[in-house]
Amino acid sequence: MRNPLQRLKYLPWLPLSLTALATALITFLLELGLALSYQFVPALQGVFAVLFSPLLGAIVFFAMAVGVGALAVYWLERVYPQIVINTGILWALVLCVMVAFFLKSLLPLPVNLVTPGRFLLIGVVVGIFWKGRRYWRY
């Protein structure tokens, strides 16, 4: 009987890891931009207070997580066009993105809106498979 985990050895782990790290870096820069705009633009403080209220805040955090997943697939498509994307690659990308955001959460960064957890995991899976839906069948 063949080992089902044998395929894991042949996945392009380096490009997937670099994609996840680039996604975490871009997300951090966007978070930093949001924090600076909240701090220095008083007109936006009311908007952010409404957006991050308890019920709407959960929806906003989920939407940010979906955006992170979609950004990861977009980056993978544009920067590494030689990689043939399939369902296994997309699941490996989910793992790499979650590891990258876990490592980002360990750093003493001034802003950390997108933190690893259930919202991020479910949102990243939805975002990756929503953006990569054309690769499901291969």
GIQUITA-V580900 format. One record per residue. N is the residue number from 1. RES is the residue in one small letter. SS is DSSP state (~ for helix, > for strand, _ for the rest). OMEGA is omega in whole degrees, 0 to 359 (NA if undefined). BURIAL is 1 if it has 9 or more other ideal C-beta (glycine too) atoms within 8 Angstrom, else 0. Layout:
BEGIN
{{N:RES:SS:OMEGA:BURIAL} {N:RES:SS:OMEGA:BURIAL}}
END
This chain:
BEGIN
{{1:m:_:184:0} {2:r:_:180:0} {3:n:_:181:0} {4:p:~:179:0} {5:l:~:180:0} {6:q:~:180:0} {7:r:~:180:0} {8:l:~:182:0} {9:k:~:186:0} {10:y:~:177:0} {11:l:_:180:1} {12:p:_:187:0} {13:w:~:181:0} {14:l:~:177:0} {15:p:~:178:1} {16:l:~:178:1} {17:s:~:178:1} {18:l:~:176:0} {19:t:~:180:1} {20:a:~:178:1} {21:l:~:177:1} {22:a:~:177:1} {23:t:~:178:1} {24:a:~:179:1} {25:l:~:178:0} {26:i:~:178:1} {27:t:~:178:1} {28:f:~:179:1} {29:l:~:176:0} {30:l:~:176:0} {31:e:~:178:1} {32:l:~:176:1} {33:g:~:177:0} {34:l:~:181:1} {35:a:~:179:1} {36:l:~:178:0} {37:s:~:176:1} {38:y:~:184:1} {39:q:~:189:0} {40:f:~:178:0} {41:v:_:184:0} {42:p:~:181:0} {43:a:~:181:0} {44:l:~:182:1} {45:q:~:177:1} {46:g:~:179:0} {47:v:~:179:0} {48:f:~:178:1} {49:a:~:178:0} {50:v:~:182:0} {51:l:~:182:1} {52:f:_:171:0} {53:s:_:189:0} {54:p:~:184:0} {55:l:~:181:0} {56:l:~:179:1} {57:g:~:178:1} {58:a:~:178:1} {59:i:~:179:0} {60:v:~:178:1} {61:f:~:177:1} {62:f:~:178:1} {63:a:~:176:1} {64:m:~:179:1} {65:a:~:176:1} {66:v:~:177:1} {67:g:~:177:1} {68:v:~:179:1} {69:g:~:179:1} {70:a:~:177:1} {71:l:~:180:1} {72:a:~:179:1} {73:v:~:179:1} {74:y:~:179:1} {75:w:~:180:1} {76:l:~:180:1} {77:e:~:186:1} {78:r:~:186:0} {79:v:~:182:1} {80:y:_:181:1} {81:p:_:181:0} {82:q:_:179:0} {83:i:_:176:1} {84:v:_:185:0} {85:i:_:174:1} {86:n:_:183:0} {87:t:~:178:0} {88:g:~:177:0} {89:i:~:180:1} {90:l:~:178:1} {91:w:~:177:0} {92:a:~:176:1} {93:l:~:175:1} {94:v:~:179:1} {95:l:~:181:0} {96:c:~:179:1} {97:v:~:179:1} {98:m:~:177:1} {99:v:~:180:1} {100:a:~:179:1} {101:f:~:172:1} {102:f:~:178:1} {103:l:~:177:1} {104:k:~:180:1} {105:s:~:178:1} {106:l:~:180:0} {107:l:_:178:0} {108:p:_:182:0} {109:l:_:181:0} {110:p:_:182:0} {111:v:_:178:1} {112:n:_:181:0} {113:l:_:181:0} {114:v:_:182:1} {115:t:_:179:0} {116:p:_:180:0} {117:g:_:182:0} {118:r:~:180:0} {119:f:~:181:1} {120:l:~:181:1} {121:l:~:181:1} {122:i:~:179:1} {123:g:~:179:1} {124:v:~:178:1} {125:v:~:179:1} {126:v:~:181:1} {127:g:~:181:1} {128:i:~:182:1} {129:f:~:173:1} {130:w:~:179:1} {131:k:~:182:1} {132:g:_:185:1} {133:r:~:179:0} {134:r:~:181:0} {135:y:~:184:1} {136:w:_:190:0} {137:r:_:185:0} {138:y:_:NA:0}}
END
